[in-house]
């Protein structure tokens, strides 16, 4: 189940649905990494940039669920740089529900079906279509029912 959790987190990292978090504003002057941010300044957190920062993820364009597994124990580990649901006091209140639903949906789907690209030579492009929210590009997949052995 650790690998399943890692896959879900990597999907959410690669396919950030909401590229920007809710706007914030400073309540006082703030010095941050050499910049002075004045009181009352509007701040827009860029979740997409955080989830695709090569300084943090190394190769953010690659799909590697192993990023979320401890290299020694292969157990799922949280990564503080993962920002798909924002962070801190204003984190998305639906995060737990969304992750639980994704887990149940994906595990049920992959228990019942094997999934493959419609074309054996097709490499799936997981880069999103940019907009107010990010959407996946359309893909054709083949779902083949698994044989259940009792």
Secondary structure as the mmCIF struct_conf table of DSSP 4:
data_model
#
loop_
_struct_conf.conf_type_id
_struct_conf.id
_struct_conf.beg_label_comp_id
_struct_conf.beg_label_asym_id
_struct_conf.beg_label_seq_id
_struct_conf.end_label_comp_id
_struct_conf.end_label_asym_id
_struct_conf.end_label_seq_id
HELX_RH_AL_P HELX_RH_AL_P1 UNK A 2 UNK A 14
TURN_TY1_P TURN_TY1_P1 UNK A 15 UNK A 15
BEND BEND1 UNK A 17 UNK A 17
BEND BEND2 UNK A 19 UNK A 19
STRN STRN1 UNK A 20 UNK A 25
BEND BEND3 UNK A 27 UNK A 28
STRN STRN2 UNK A 30 UNK A 32
TURN_TY1_P TURN_TY1_P2 UNK A 33 UNK A 34
STRN STRN3 UNK A 35 UNK A 37
TURN_TY1_P TURN_TY1_P3 UNK A 39 UNK A 40
STRN STRN4 UNK A 42 UNK A 46
HELX_RH_AL_P HELX_RH_AL_P2 UNK A 47 UNK A 51
TURN_TY1_P TURN_TY1_P4 UNK A 52 UNK A 52
HELX_RH_AL_P HELX_RH_AL_P3 UNK A 54 UNK A 57
BEND BEND4 UNK A 58 UNK A 59
TURN_TY1_P TURN_TY1_P5 UNK A 60 UNK A 61
BEND BEND5 UNK A 62 UNK A 62
HELX_RH_3T_P HELX_RH_3T_P1 UNK A 65 UNK A 68
STRN STRN5 UNK A 69 UNK A 69
TURN_TY1_P TURN_TY1_P6 UNK A 71 UNK A 73
STRN STRN6 UNK A 76 UNK A 76
TURN_TY1_P TURN_TY1_P7 UNK A 80 UNK A 81
TURN_TY1_P TURN_TY1_P8 UNK A 84 UNK A 85
HELX_RH_3T_P HELX_RH_3T_P2 UNK A 88 UNK A 90
TURN_TY1_P TURN_TY1_P9 UNK A 93 UNK A 94
HELX_RH_AL_P HELX_RH_AL_P4 UNK A 95 UNK A 112
STRN STRN7 UNK A 113 UNK A 117
BEND BEND6 UNK A 118 UNK A 119
TURN_TY1_P TURN_TY1_P10 UNK A 120 UNK A 121
HELX_LH_PP_P HELX_LH_PP_P1 UNK A 122 UNK A 124
HELX_LH_PP_P HELX_LH_PP_P2 UNK A 127 UNK A 128
STRN STRN8 UNK A 129 UNK A 129
HELX_LH_PP_P HELX_LH_PP_P3 UNK A 130 UNK A 130
BEND BEND7 UNK A 131 UNK A 133
STRN STRN9 UNK A 135 UNK A 135
HELX_LH_PP_P HELX_LH_PP_P4 UNK A 136 UNK A 138
STRN STRN10 UNK A 141 UNK A 145
HELX_LH_PP_P HELX_LH_PP_P5 UNK A 146 UNK A 148
#
